[in-house]
Every structure is written in C-alpha cells, then in structure tokens.
Amino acid sequence: MNKRDEKIAAGKTGHRVLLFGEQVFGRDPAIIRAHENADIDAMPLQDYGTLKRLTDYTLVILDYAPFASSVGGPADKQNVFYKMTAEALDEGTTFCFVHCDESVPEYNQYSSSTGYMEEEHIVACRERQLGFRWLNIFSVRPLHCREPILWGDVKRAEFRPFLQKWGASHNYFSTYGERKLDDIIYQMQEHPVAFSMKARRGRIMMMPFQRDFDRPDDLKDAIYTLVDCLLTYITKSLTELPDWAQTPFFTAEKTVYDECQELEQRLDERRKALEPFVAAKELMCQAEYTLERTVVAFITQHLRLRTERNEQFKEDFWILNASGERVVLGEVKSYVKGFKRSGIYSVYNHRETNKLPPEFPALLVVNAHMQAASWEEKDRPIDKQDYEIAGQAQTNVLVVRIEDLVRLWDALRAGRLTPETILEALTTKRGWLEVQSDGTMTEHR
C-alpha cells in the first residue's frame, strides 16, 4: 500500500472527490457544499481548463458521456482527459461513470469478436462516450432496454441506500470473449447494471443514476449518498484479499477450489452453447432497417439459402435456388402491435412492380407484437381472416412470422430439416406457414 491507500484503508475521511460535468450535479455547482467524509469539487464542463491533475482525487464521478455536449473539439478534450484518467488509475483513483439512457452500438450477428456490435457504431461511440471507451477496453458490451430498469439484485450491500432511491437506467451490460467482470454490484436477473473493474491500481465503475435536475435537494442527497457508498466500497476493497491470496493455501481448500474451477469451466462452455440461441432471440426483438438487414443475413447464414439484395428494387430481398435463379420475392415488416394486412398487399404490389406472374412465390417475413412482455404474448398466431387472404390463389403470399423463421433454423440445426426442404416450403406454400418447436410445418390458408 502507498500512503494514499493507507489513508483510504484507515477510514472514509480525508478524501478529495471530483464531480465532473453538469450532467452529474446539474446547473448549479453551489448545491454541493461541505461533506463530512470528503472535500468535493463540483466542476462544470466550461471550467475544464482549470482542471490540474486527476491524480489529486481519490474518487471521480462523471457522466457516461461527459464531453458529448462540449462545443469546440469534444474529441480532443476527451482524448486528453482519457490520458489523465490512465495516469490517475496508476495512482489508485476510482472513476465512477453514471449512466441512465445512453445510446449503444447496434447489433450485428456477424461481429462475434466485438460482442456482436456494429463496428462503425463502436467507432462513433468511442468518439463521443468516454464510458464506452473503457467498456470497449474491458470487452464489455452496453445494451439498451426500452423501459428503465427499476429493480434488481443488489450484490454489494453498501450501495443499497443509493440504488433503492436513484438506481435506475435503461442500460445494462454483458461481457464477450474471455472477459469477466471483477465485481458485479447490481444486476437485473443475469444482466449486470452496476459493476467495478480493476484498472492498474485503480477502478473503473459503472453505476445507474436517474437524476432529476429540477429537484436540487433530492439531487444533492443522491450525490452525497453515492459518494458515501463509493468511499465505503473503496475502503472495504482495500482490506480484501489481494489477487495472489485468492489461490488455495489449505489442502482441503484446494480440493474445493479445483471443483469450483471445473464447474466454472463447464458453466462457461454451456453459456457459449447458448450464444446462437441468444442471437436468434435477438432477431425477434429487432425492427425496421435493422430487422430487414439481419433477416436476410439470417436466411443466408443460418438457413443456408442463397439470397440477393438490390436497393434499386422496391422489394427487400430475393431467395435464389442452387443455380442462382431468383425463386422467391421476399419482404420484411415489423409491427409494434399485431400483424397488419397491409404487409400482404405490399408484397403483392412489389411482385406486380417487378412484372412477375401471380404464381411467382412471394414471402412476407413479419415481426409483430414487439410490445410483448413475455414469449406467450409475442408468439401469437396470424388471424384466420389474414392468412386466408394471403392464401388465396390470386394473392399467393406466404406469411412467415419471425418466430417461425427461427424455429426453421432450430430444426435445421437439430437435423430435422434440410435447406432443400425449407426452400421447397417457401416456394410451394401460401397463406401462413406455422412452424412448431419440433420443426413441423403447417400451411394455413
């Protein structure tokens, strides 16, 4: 321990804390006054030029994207601050990034090496979000939930007073590759919402913080509570076992330790086996342009059918046979609520636009009920009056729900179907193609 660590380990007093940026403390830094455990500096972004060194602080609390609203070279300021952060981490400073409703990179099922994040969005987020830059270093992927996460499992009791009142966010996280989080503080089911990662001699932390800038007294209470929780956590962490002491010392301990290691390895293997299923389920939560792109990729990569997209045509994609001939005209639609009959007419009209005969196979892939709160609500059938219209000879449109599409893949993966049988169904059936969990296909018309 150096002198600073010895002081921290002795108690919570005598610390310097920096609140960086108005996104943390609001428009008036004067609301932050004396604190019994620390000297707190509230620094507006406009005072960035007066900042000396971050090594002067035990704790820095800042927004996930502290420079996003900066005028005149936010990227340059962020790069300088980034280097200062690295310097302070070497001295043992803890950085706590608070998040609430941050933008995240879009999903790309072919970018497994980057946690299935769209690479161009990774670049954009690194430029605008200092918090994301550190997540990227740790192989942590941020995700976004449509509704704020209000409840969860508090893993570190010292944060309970803060999380119960102000711990809300639309964001949660997951790791990729071989990376694991050092310390999960708060999670929703298996999804971490607050966590801590060791970085050199310091820490990088992510913390949900719902701030109400129109209620300054409540905001002040929230900040003071968060500072207390963080200083308590820092103090306790310095009195815990160092990494080298986590390895077994006792003979009986080694037996249990080895068993745990084996179980963790097996658990990691099983979690990796879940990844393709998670990717398929994520397809069921996508809409519009993202859905249009990933459905075509899913058909190509997972159903092993040849496809073609050409933006000069109005349709979304074609399915090709083994000879490279276009055999199915396809279109993708998404609906927040239930299925809409207009999608059938849209595919029908696109076939006419391409001067194709009525008997030419037309496929409508639809993702409906996107406001559902359970699989039961999401996996609803197509109404009879709708699939009867699609199944008429003069209409000749085959509707496949996104749920049916991923079940085709599941049956193909299990060896119950082949790409040839799937292509035959897509080219010969009309109405609604319902696919059961065992791969059984039922044509409704």
DRENDO-1510 file (C-alpha; in Angstrom, 1 decimal, always signed):
<recs>
REC; n; res; u; v; w
REC; 1; MET; +0.0; +0.0; +0.0 .
REC; 2; ASN; +1.2; +3.5; -0.7 .
REC; 3; LYS; +0.3; +6.5; +1.6 .
REC; 4; ARG; -2.9; +7.2; -0.2 .
REC; 5; ASP; -4.1; +3.6; +0.1 .
REC; 6; GLU; -3.1; +3.5; +3.8 .
REC; 7; LYS; -5.2; +6.6; +4.4 .
REC; 8; ILE; -8.2; +5.2; +2.5 .
REC; 9; ALA; -8.0; +1.9; +4.4 .
REC; 10; ALA; -8.0; +3.7; +7.7 .
REC; 11; GLY; -11.4; +5.2; +7.0 .
REC; 12; LYS; -13.5; +7.3; +4.8 .
REC; 13; THR; -12.3; +10.8; +5.9 .
REC; 14; GLY; -9.7; +13.0; +4.2 .
REC; 15; HIS; -10.6; +12.3; +0.6 .
REC; 16; ARG; -10.9; +14.6; -2.4 .
REC; 17; VAL; -13.8; +13.8; -4.7 .
REC; 18; LEU; -14.4; +15.4; -8.2 .
REC; 19; LEU; -17.9; +15.7; -9.7 .
REC; 20; PHE; -17.1; +16.3; -13.3 .
REC; 21; GLY; -19.7; +18.0; -15.5 .
REC; 22; GLU; -23.2; +19.4; -15.2 .
REC; 23; GLN; -24.7; +16.0; -16.2 .
REC; 24; VAL; -23.7; +14.9; -12.7 .
REC; 25; PHE; -24.7; +17.7; -10.4 .
REC; 26; GLY; -27.0; +20.0; -12.5 .
REC; 27; ARG; -26.8; +23.6; -13.4 .
REC; 28; ASP; -25.7; +25.0; -10.0 .
REC; 29; PRO; -22.5; +23.6; -8.5 .
REC; 30; ALA; -23.2; +25.6; -5.4 .
REC; 31; ILE; -25.7; +22.9; -4.2 .
REC; 32; ILE; -22.6; +20.8; -3.4 .
REC; 33; ARG; -21.3; +22.1; -0.1 .
REC; 34; ALA; -19.3; +20.6; +2.8 .
REC; 35; HIS; -19.3; +16.9; +3.2 .
REC; 36; GLU; -18.3; +15.1; +6.4 .
REC; 37; ASN; -16.2; +12.5; +4.7 .
REC; 38; ALA; -14.6; +14.3; +1.8 .
REC; 39; ASP; -13.8; +17.6; +0.1 .
REC; 40; ILE; -16.0; +17.6; -3.0 .
REC; 41; ASP; -15.2; +19.7; -6.1 .
REC; 42; ALA; -18.1; +20.2; -8.5 .
REC; 43; MET; -16.6; +21.3; -11.8 .
REC; 44; PRO; -18.8; +22.4; -14.7 .
REC; 45; LEU; -17.6; +21.4; -18.2 .
REC; 46; GLN; -16.9; +25.1; -19.0 .
REC; 47; ASP; -14.2; +25.1; -16.2 .
REC; 48; TYR; -12.4; +22.2; -17.8 .
REC; 49; GLY; -9.4; +24.5; -18.5 .
REC; 50; THR; -8.9; +24.9; -14.7 .
REC; 51; LEU; -8.5; +21.1; -14.1 .
REC; 52; LYS; -5.0; +20.3; -12.9 .
REC; 53; ARG; -4.4; +16.5; -12.5 .
REC; 54; LEU; -6.9; +13.8; -11.8 .
REC; 55; THR; -4.3; +12.2; -9.6 .
REC; 56; ASP; -5.3; +14.8; -6.9 .
REC; 57; TYR; -8.6; +12.8; -6.3 .
REC; 58; THR; -9.4; +9.6; -4.6 .
REC; 59; LEU; -12.7; +9.4; -6.5 .
REC; 60; VAL; -14.0; +11.0; -9.7 .
REC; 61; ILE; -17.7; +10.8; -10.6 .
REC; 62; LEU; -18.6; +11.7; -14.1 .
REC; 63; ASP; -21.3; +11.1; -16.8 .
REC; 64; TYR; -21.0; +8.2; -19.2 .
REC; 65; ALA; -20.5; +10.8; -22.0 .
REC; 66; PRO; -19.1; +13.8; -20.2 .
REC; 67; PHE; -17.9; +15.6; -23.3 .
REC; 68; ALA; -20.9; +14.9; -25.6 .
REC; 69; SER; -22.3; +18.4; -25.2 .
REC; 70; SER; -18.9; +20.1; -25.4 .
REC; 71; VAL; -18.5; +22.8; -28.0 .
REC; 72; GLY; -15.2; +23.1; -29.9 .
REC; 73; GLY; -13.4; +19.8; -30.2 .
REC; 74; PRO; -15.1; +17.4; -27.7 .
REC; 75; ALA; -13.0; +14.5; -29.1 .
REC; 76; ASP; -9.7; +16.4; -28.4 .
REC; 77; LYS; -10.8; +17.2; -24.8 .
REC; 78; GLN; -11.9; +13.6; -24.3 .
REC; 79; ASN; -8.5; +12.3; -25.5 .
REC; 80; VAL; -6.6; +14.5; -23.1 .
REC; 81; PHE; -9.0; +13.5; -20.2 .
REC; 82; TYR; -8.6; +9.9; -21.2 .
REC; 83; LYS; -4.8; +10.1; -20.8 .
REC; 84; MET; -5.2; +11.9; -17.4 .
REC; 85; THR; -7.6; +9.1; -16.4 .
REC; 86; ALA; -4.9; +6.5; -17.2 .
REC; 87; GLU; -2.4; +8.4; -15.1 .
REC; 88; ALA; -4.7; +8.7; -12.2 .
REC; 89; LEU; -5.6; +4.9; -12.3 .
REC; 90; ASP; -1.8; +4.2; -11.9 .
REC; 91; GLU; -2.1; +6.2; -8.6 .
REC; 92; GLY; -5.2; +4.3; -7.4 .
REC; 93; THR; -8.0; +6.7; -8.3 .
REC; 94; THR; -11.5; +5.3; -8.7 .
REC; 95; PHE; -13.6; +6.5; -11.7 .
REC; 96; CYS; -17.4; +6.0; -11.4 .
REC; 97; PHE; -19.3; +6.6; -14.7 .
REC; 98; VAL; -23.0; +7.2; -14.1 .
REC; 99; HIS; -25.5; +6.1; -16.8 .
REC; 100; CYS; -29.2; +6.4; -17.4 .
REC; 101; ASP; -30.2; +6.3; -21.0 .
REC; 102; GLU; -27.1; +6.1; -23.2 .
REC; 103; SER; -27.0; +5.2; -26.9 .
REC; 104; VAL; -25.4; +1.8; -27.7 .
REC; 105; PRO; -24.0; +0.2; -30.8 .
REC; 106; GLU; -26.5; -1.7; -32.9 .
REC; 107; TYR; -26.4; -5.5; -33.0 .
REC; 108; ASN; -24.6; -7.3; -35.8 .
REC; 109; GLN; -24.8; -11.1; -35.6 .
REC; 110; TYR; -21.6; -11.5; -37.6 .
REC; 111; SER; -19.4; -9.4; -35.3 .
REC; 112; SER; -18.8; -12.0; -32.6 .
REC; 113; SER; -15.2; -10.7; -32.0 .
REC; 114; THR; -16.7; -7.3; -30.9 .
REC; 115; GLY; -19.6; -8.7; -28.9 .
REC; 116; TYR; -21.9; -8.6; -31.9 .
REC; 117; MET; -21.7; -4.8; -32.0 .
REC; 118; GLU; -21.7; -3.0; -35.3 .
REC; 119; GLU; -18.1; -1.9; -35.9 .
REC; 120; GLU; -18.9; +1.6; -37.3 .
REC; 121; HIS; -21.1; +2.3; -34.3 .
REC; 122; ILE; -18.3; +1.2; -32.0 .
REC; 123; VAL; -16.1; +3.9; -33.6 .
REC; 124; ALA; -18.8; +6.5; -33.1 .
REC; 125; CYS; -19.4; +5.6; -29.5 .
REC; 126; ARG; -15.7; +5.7; -28.7 .
REC; 127; GLU; -15.5; +9.2; -30.1 .
REC; 128; ARG; -18.5; +10.5; -28.1 .
REC; 129; GLN; -18.7; +8.4; -25.0 .
REC; 130; LEU; -15.7; +8.2; -22.6 .
REC; 131; GLY; -17.5; +5.5; -20.6 .
REC; 132; PHE; -17.9; +3.3; -23.7 .
REC; 133; ARG; -14.2; +3.7; -24.5 .
REC; 134; TRP; -13.4; +2.0; -21.2 .
REC; 135; LEU; -16.1; -0.7; -21.7 .
REC; 136; ASN; -14.5; -1.4; -25.0 .
REC; 137; ILE; -11.1; -2.0; -23.4 .
REC; 138; PHE; -12.7; -4.4; -20.9 .
REC; 139; SER; -14.6; -6.3; -23.7 .
REC; 140; VAL; -17.9; -5.2; -22.1 .
REC; 141; ARG; -20.9; -4.6; -24.4 .
REC; 142; PRO; -23.5; -2.0; -23.3 .
REC; 143; LEU; -27.1; -2.8; -24.1 .
REC; 144; HIS; -30.3; -0.7; -24.0 .
REC; 145; CYS; -33.7; -1.7; -22.6 .
REC; 146; ARG; -36.8; +0.1; -23.9 .
REC; 147; GLU; -38.2; +0.5; -20.3 .
REC; 148; PRO; -36.0; +1.7; -17.4 .
REC; 149; ILE; -34.6; -1.0; -15.1 .
REC; 150; LEU; -36.1; -0.2; -11.7 .
REC; 151; TRP; -35.5; -3.3; -9.7 .
REC; 152; GLY; -32.7; -5.7; -9.4 .
REC; 153; ASP; -30.5; -7.8; -7.1 .
REC; 154; VAL; -28.1; -5.7; -5.0 .
REC; 155; LYS; -24.8; -7.7; -4.7 .
REC; 156; ARG; -22.9; -5.1; -2.7 .
REC; 157; ALA; -25.0; -4.1; +0.4 .
REC; 158; GLU; -23.1; -0.8; +0.8 .
REC; 159; PHE; -24.8; +0.5; -2.4 .
REC; 160; ARG; -28.3; -0.4; -1.3 .
REC; 161; PRO; -29.2; +3.1; +0.1 .
REC; 162; PHE; -28.3; +4.7; -3.2 .
REC; 163; LEU; -29.7; +2.1; -5.6 .
REC; 164; GLN; -33.1; +1.9; -3.8 .
REC; 165; LYS; -33.8; +5.5; -4.5 .
REC; 166; TRP; -31.8; +6.6; -7.5 .
REC; 167; GLY; -30.5; +3.4; -9.2 .
REC; 168; ALA; -32.5; +3.4; -12.4 .
REC; 169; SER; -31.3; +3.1; -16.0 .
REC; 170; HIS; -32.2; +1.9; -19.5 .
REC; 171; ASN; -28.7; +0.4; -19.8 .
REC; 172; TYR; -27.2; -2.9; -18.8 .
REC; 173; PHE; -24.1; -4.8; -19.8 .
REC; 174; SER; -22.6; -8.1; -20.9 .
REC; 175; THR; -19.0; -9.3; -21.4 .
REC; 176; TYR; -17.7; -11.1; -24.5 .
REC; 177; GLY; -14.7; -13.2; -25.3 .
REC; 178; GLU; -12.9; -14.4; -22.2 .
REC; 179; ARG; -13.5; -11.3; -20.1 .
REC; 180; LYS; -15.4; -11.5; -16.8 .
REC; 181; LEU; -16.5; -8.6; -14.6 .
REC; 182; ASP; -14.4; -8.2; -11.5 .
REC; 183; ASP; -17.2; -7.3; -9.2 .
REC; 184; ILE; -21.0; -7.1; -10.0 .
REC; 185; ILE; -22.7; -4.6; -7.7 .
REC; 186; TYR; -26.2; -4.6; -9.1 .
REC; 187; GLN; -27.9; -6.8; -11.7 .
REC; 188; MET; -31.3; -7.5; -13.3 .
REC; 189; GLN; -31.7; -11.2; -13.5 .
REC; 190; GLU; -28.3; -12.2; -15.0 .
REC; 191; HIS; -27.7; -8.8; -16.6 .
REC; 192; PRO; -25.2; -6.5; -14.7 .
REC; 193; VAL; -26.4; -2.9; -14.3 .
REC; 194; ALA; -23.6; -1.7; -12.0 .
REC; 195; PHE; -20.1; -3.2; -11.7 .
REC; 196; SER; -16.5; -2.5; -10.9 .
REC; 197; MET; -13.4; -3.4; -12.9 .
REC; 198; LYS; -9.8; -3.2; -11.7 .
REC; 199; ALA; -7.7; -1.0; -13.9 .
REC; 200; ARG; -4.0; -0.7; -13.0 .
REC; 201; ARG; -4.1; +0.3; -9.3 .
REC; 202; GLY; -7.5; +2.0; -9.5 .
REC; 203; ARG; -11.0; +1.1; -10.7 .
REC; 204; ILE; -13.5; +1.8; -13.4 .
REC; 205; MET; -17.1; +1.6; -12.2 .
REC; 206; MET; -20.5; +1.8; -14.0 .
REC; 207; MET; -23.4; +3.0; -11.9 .
REC; 208; PRO; -27.1; +3.6; -12.8 .
REC; 209; PHE; -28.1; +7.1; -11.7 .
REC; 210; GLN; -31.5; +8.6; -12.5 .
REC; 211; ARG; -31.0; +12.4; -11.9 .
REC; 212; ASP; -33.8; +14.9; -11.5 .
REC; 213; PHE; -32.2; +18.3; -12.1 .
REC; 214; ASP; -35.5; +20.1; -11.3 .
REC; 215; ARG; -35.3; +18.9; -7.7 .
REC; 216; PRO; -31.9; +20.1; -6.4 .
REC; 217; ASP; -32.3; +19.0; -2.8 .
REC; 218; ASP; -33.1; +15.4; -4.0 .
REC; 219; LEU; -30.1; +15.6; -6.4 .
REC; 220; LYS; -27.8; +16.7; -3.6 .
REC; 221; ASP; -29.0; +13.9; -1.4 .
REC; 222; ALA; -28.4; +11.4; -4.2 .
REC; 223; ILE; -24.8; +12.7; -4.8 .
REC; 224; TYR; -23.9; +12.6; -1.1 .
REC; 225; THR; -25.3; +9.1; -0.8 .
REC; 226; LEU; -23.4; +7.9; -3.8 .
REC; 227; VAL; -20.2; +9.5; -2.5 .
REC; 228; ASP; -20.7; +7.7; +0.8 .
REC; 229; CYS; -21.4; +4.4; -0.8 .
REC; 230; LEU; -18.4; +4.7; -3.1 .
REC; 231; LEU; -16.0; +5.6; -0.4 .
REC; 232; THR; -17.2; +2.8; +1.8 .
REC; 233; TYR; -16.7; +0.4; -1.1 .
REC; 234; ILE; -13.2; +1.7; -1.9 .
REC; 235; THR; -12.3; +1.3; +1.8 .
REC; 236; LYS; -13.6; -2.2; +2.0 .
REC; 237; SER; -11.9; -3.2; -1.3 .
REC; 238; LEU; -8.5; -2.3; +0.0 .
REC; 239; THR; -9.0; -4.5; +3.1 .
REC; 240; GLU; -10.0; -7.6; +1.0 .
REC; 241; LEU; -7.6; -10.4; -0.1 .
REC; 242; PRO; -5.2; -9.4; -2.9 .
REC; 243; ASP; -5.4; -11.5; -6.1 .
REC; 244; TRP; -2.5; -13.8; -5.2 .
REC; 245; ALA; -4.1; -14.7; -1.9 .
REC; 246; GLN; -7.3; -16.0; -3.7 .
REC; 247; THR; -5.4; -19.2; -4.6 .
REC; 248; PRO; -5.6; -22.1; -2.2 .
REC; 249; PHE; -3.5; -22.3; +1.0 .
REC; 250; PHE; -5.1; -25.2; +2.8 .
REC; 251; THR; -5.1; -28.8; +1.4 .
REC; 252; ALA; -8.9; -29.2; +1.9 .
REC; 253; GLU; -9.4; -25.7; +0.4 .
REC; 254; LYS; -7.6; -26.8; -2.8 .
REC; 255; THR; -10.0; -29.7; -3.3 .
REC; 256; VAL; -13.0; -27.4; -3.2 .
REC; 257; TYR; -11.2; -24.7; -5.2 .
REC; 258; ASP; -10.4; -27.2; -8.0 .
REC; 259; GLU; -14.0; -28.4; -8.0 .
REC; 260; CYS; -15.2; -24.8; -8.4 .
REC; 261; GLN; -12.8; -24.2; -11.2 .
REC; 262; GLU; -14.1; -27.3; -13.0 .
REC; 263; LEU; -17.7; -26.2; -12.5 .
REC; 264; GLU; -17.0; -22.7; -13.7 .
REC; 265; GLN; -15.3; -24.1; -16.9 .
REC; 266; ARG; -18.2; -26.3; -17.6 .
REC; 267; LEU; -20.6; -23.4; -17.0 .
REC; 268; ASP; -18.6; -21.2; -19.4 .
REC; 269; GLU; -18.9; -24.0; -22.0 .
REC; 270; ARG; -22.6; -24.2; -21.6 .
REC; 271; ARG; -23.0; -20.5; -21.7 .
REC; 272; LYS; -21.1; -20.5; -25.0 .
REC; 273; ALA; -23.5; -23.1; -26.3 .
REC; 274; LEU; -26.3; -20.7; -25.5 .
REC; 275; GLU; -24.9; -17.9; -27.7 .
REC; 276; PRO; -26.5; -19.0; -31.0 .
REC; 277; PHE; -29.9; -19.2; -29.3 .
REC; 278; VAL; -29.5; -15.7; -27.8 .
REC; 279; ALA; -28.6; -14.4; -31.3 .
REC; 280; ALA; -31.7; -16.0; -32.7 .
REC; 281; LYS; -33.9; -14.5; -30.0 .
REC; 282; GLU; -32.3; -11.0; -30.5 .
REC; 283; LEU; -33.7; -11.2; -34.1 .
REC; 284; MET; -37.2; -11.4; -32.6 .
REC; 285; CYS; -36.6; -8.0; -30.9 .
REC; 286; GLN; -35.5; -6.1; -33.9 .
REC; 287; ALA; -37.4; -3.7; -36.2 .
REC; 288; GLU; -37.4; -1.8; -39.4 .
REC; 289; TYR; -34.0; -1.3; -41.1 .
REC; 290; THR; -32.0; -3.5; -38.6 .
REC; 291; LEU; -34.5; -6.3; -39.0 .
REC; 292; GLU; -34.5; -6.0; -42.8 .
REC; 293; ARG; -30.7; -6.4; -42.8 .
REC; 294; THR; -30.4; -9.2; -40.3 .
REC; 295; VAL; -33.3; -11.3; -41.6 .
REC; 296; VAL; -31.6; -11.6; -45.0 .
REC; 297; ALA; -28.3; -12.4; -43.3 .
REC; 298; PHE; -30.1; -15.0; -41.0 .
REC; 299; ILE; -31.6; -16.7; -44.0 .
REC; 300; THR; -28.2; -16.9; -45.7 .
REC; 301; GLN; -26.1; -17.9; -42.8 .
REC; 302; HIS; -28.5; -20.0; -40.6 .
REC; 303; LEU; -30.9; -21.5; -43.2 .
REC; 304; ARG; -28.1; -21.8; -45.7 .
REC; 305; LEU; -30.2; -20.4; -48.6 .
REC; 306; ARG; -28.7; -18.1; -51.2 .
REC; 307; THR; -30.1; -14.6; -51.1 .
REC; 308; GLU; -29.7; -11.3; -53.0 .
REC; 309; ARG; -30.4; -7.7; -52.1 .
REC; 310; ASN; -30.6; -4.9; -54.7 .
REC; 311; GLU; -31.5; -1.5; -53.4 .
REC; 312; GLN; -32.7; -0.3; -56.8 .
REC; 313; PHE; -35.8; -2.6; -56.5 .
REC; 314; LYS; -38.6; -1.9; -54.0 .
REC; 315; GLU; -38.5; -5.4; -52.5 .
REC; 316; ASP; -36.3; -6.2; -49.6 .
REC; 317; PHE; -34.6; -9.3; -51.0 .
REC; 318; TRP; -34.7; -12.4; -53.2 .
REC; 319; ILE; -34.1; -16.1; -52.4 .
REC; 320; LEU; -32.2; -17.9; -55.1 .
REC; 321; ASN; -32.0; -21.6; -56.0 .
REC; 322; ALA; -28.9; -23.7; -56.3 .
REC; 323; SER; -28.5; -22.4; -59.9 .
REC; 324; GLY; -28.6; -18.8; -58.7 .
REC; 325; GLU; -32.0; -18.1; -60.2 .
REC; 326; ARG; -34.5; -15.9; -58.3 .
REC; 327; VAL; -37.2; -18.2; -57.0 .
REC; 328; VAL; -38.8; -16.2; -54.1 .
REC; 329; LEU; -39.5; -12.5; -53.8 .
REC; 330; GLY; -39.2; -11.5; -50.1 .
REC; 331; GLU; -40.1; -8.6; -47.9 .
REC; 332; VAL; -39.7; -7.9; -44.2 .
REC; 333; LYS; -42.1; -6.0; -42.0 .
REC; 334; SER; -42.2; -5.2; -38.3 .
REC; 335; TYR; -45.2; -4.1; -36.2 .
REC; 336; VAL; -45.3; -2.8; -32.7 .
REC; 337; LYS; -48.6; -4.4; -32.1 .
REC; 338; GLY; -50.4; -7.1; -34.1 .
REC; 339; PHE; -50.0; -8.2; -37.7 .
REC; 340; LYS; -51.2; -5.8; -40.4 .
REC; 341; ARG; -52.9; -6.9; -43.5 .
REC; 342; SER; -51.2; -4.1; -45.5 .
REC; 343; GLY; -48.0; -6.1; -45.5 .
REC; 344; ILE; -49.6; -8.8; -47.6 .
REC; 345; TYR; -50.7; -6.2; -50.2 .
REC; 346; SER; -47.2; -4.6; -50.1 .
REC; 347; VAL; -45.6; -7.9; -51.2 .
REC; 348; TYR; -48.4; -8.4; -53.8 .
REC; 349; ASN; -47.8; -4.9; -55.3 .
REC; 350; HIS; -44.0; -5.4; -55.4 .
REC; 351; ARG; -44.5; -8.6; -57.4 .
REC; 352; GLU; -46.6; -6.7; -59.9 .
REC; 353; THR; -44.0; -3.9; -60.0 .
REC; 354; ASN; -41.4; -6.4; -61.0 .
REC; 355; LYS; -43.7; -7.7; -63.7 .
REC; 356; LEU; -43.8; -11.2; -62.2 .
REC; 357; PRO; -46.7; -13.6; -62.7 .
REC; 358; PRO; -49.2; -14.2; -59.9 .
REC; 359; GLU; -47.9; -17.7; -59.3 .
REC; 360; PHE; -44.4; -16.4; -58.6 .
REC; 361; PRO; -43.7; -17.2; -54.9 .
REC; 362; ALA; -43.8; -14.2; -52.6 .
REC; 363; LEU; -42.6; -14.3; -48.9 .
REC; 364; LEU; -43.5; -11.9; -46.1 .
REC; 365; VAL; -41.4; -12.2; -43.0 .
REC; 366; VAL; -43.1; -10.4; -40.2 .
REC; 367; ASN; -42.1; -9.4; -36.6 .
REC; 368; ALA; -45.2; -8.5; -34.7 .
REC; 369; HIS; -46.2; -7.8; -31.1 .
REC; 370; MET; -43.0; -6.0; -30.3 .
REC; 371; GLN; -44.5; -4.5; -27.2 .
REC; 372; ALA; -45.0; -8.0; -25.7 .
REC; 373; ALA; -43.8; -8.7; -22.2 .
REC; 374; SER; -43.5; -12.5; -22.5 .
REC; 375; TRP; -43.0; -15.2; -25.0 .
REC; 376; GLU; -46.7; -16.1; -24.7 .
REC; 377; GLU; -47.7; -12.5; -25.7 .
REC; 378; LYS; -45.1; -12.4; -28.5 .
REC; 379; ASP; -45.7; -15.8; -30.1 .
REC; 380; ARG; -49.3; -15.2; -31.2 .
REC; 381; PRO; -50.8; -16.8; -34.3 .
REC; 382; ILE; -51.8; -15.0; -37.5 .
REC; 383; ASP; -55.5; -14.3; -37.5 .
REC; 384; LYS; -57.6; -16.6; -39.8 .
REC; 385; GLN; -59.0; -13.7; -41.8 .
REC; 386; ASP; -55.5; -12.5; -42.6 .
REC; 387; TYR; -53.9; -15.8; -43.6 .
REC; 388; GLU; -56.9; -16.6; -45.7 .
REC; 389; ILE; -56.3; -13.5; -47.8 .
REC; 390; ALA; -52.6; -14.4; -48.2 .
REC; 391; GLY; -53.6; -17.9; -49.1 .
REC; 392; GLN; -55.9; -17.1; -51.9 .
REC; 393; ALA; -54.6; -18.2; -55.3 .
REC; 394; GLN; -54.9; -14.7; -56.8 .
REC; 395; THR; -52.9; -13.3; -53.8 .
REC; 396; ASN; -50.4; -16.1; -53.4 .
REC; 397; VAL; -48.3; -14.7; -50.5 .
REC; 398; LEU; -46.6; -16.8; -47.8 .
REC; 399; VAL; -46.5; -15.2; -44.4 .
REC; 400; VAL; -43.8; -16.4; -42.0 .
REC; 401; ARG; -43.5; -14.9; -38.5 .
REC; 402; ILE; -40.1; -14.3; -37.2 .
REC; 403; GLU; -40.8; -17.0; -34.6 .
REC; 404; ASP; -41.5; -19.4; -37.4 .
REC; 405; LEU; -38.2; -18.4; -39.1 .
REC; 406; VAL; -36.0; -19.1; -36.1 .
REC; 407; ARG; -37.8; -22.4; -35.5 .
REC; 408; LEU; -36.9; -23.4; -39.0 .
REC; 409; TRP; -33.2; -22.7; -38.1 .
REC; 410; ASP; -33.6; -24.7; -34.8 .
REC; 411; ALA; -35.0; -27.7; -36.7 .
REC; 412; LEU; -32.2; -27.4; -39.3 .
REC; 413; ARG; -29.6; -27.2; -36.6 .
REC; 414; ALA; -31.1; -30.4; -35.0 .
REC; 415; GLY; -31.1; -32.2; -38.3 .
REC; 416; ARG; -34.9; -32.4; -38.6 .
REC; 417; LEU; -35.0; -30.3; -41.7 .
REC; 418; THR; -32.7; -29.5; -44.6 .
REC; 419; PRO; -32.1; -26.3; -46.6 .
REC; 420; GLU; -33.8; -28.1; -49.5 .
REC; 421; THR; -37.0; -28.9; -47.6 .
REC; 422; ILE; -37.1; -25.3; -46.3 .
REC; 423; LEU; -36.7; -23.9; -49.8 .
REC; 424; GLU; -39.4; -26.2; -51.1 .
REC; 425; ALA; -41.8; -25.0; -48.5 .
REC; 426; LEU; -41.0; -21.3; -49.2 .
REC; 427; THR; -41.6; -21.8; -53.0 .
REC; 428; THR; -44.7; -24.1; -52.9 .
REC; 429; LYS; -46.8; -22.9; -49.9 .
REC; 430; ARG; -49.0; -19.9; -49.4 .
REC; 431; GLY; -51.1; -18.4; -46.5 .
REC; 432; TRP; -49.3; -18.7; -43.2 .
REC; 433; LEU; -46.5; -21.2; -42.6 .
REC; 434; GLU; -46.7; -22.1; -38.9 .
REC; 435; VAL; -43.6; -23.9; -37.6 .
REC; 436; GLN; -43.7; -25.8; -34.4 .
REC; 437; SER; -40.8; -26.2; -31.9 .
REC; 438; ASP; -40.1; -29.7; -33.4 .
REC; 439; GLY; -39.8; -28.3; -36.9 .
REC; 440; THR; -43.3; -29.5; -38.1 .
REC; 441; MET; -44.6; -27.1; -40.7 .
REC; 442; THR; -48.3; -26.4; -41.1 .
REC; 443; GLU; -49.7; -24.5; -44.0 .
REC; 444; HIS; -52.8; -22.4; -43.1 .
REC; 445; ARG; -54.8; -20.9; -45.9 .
</recs>
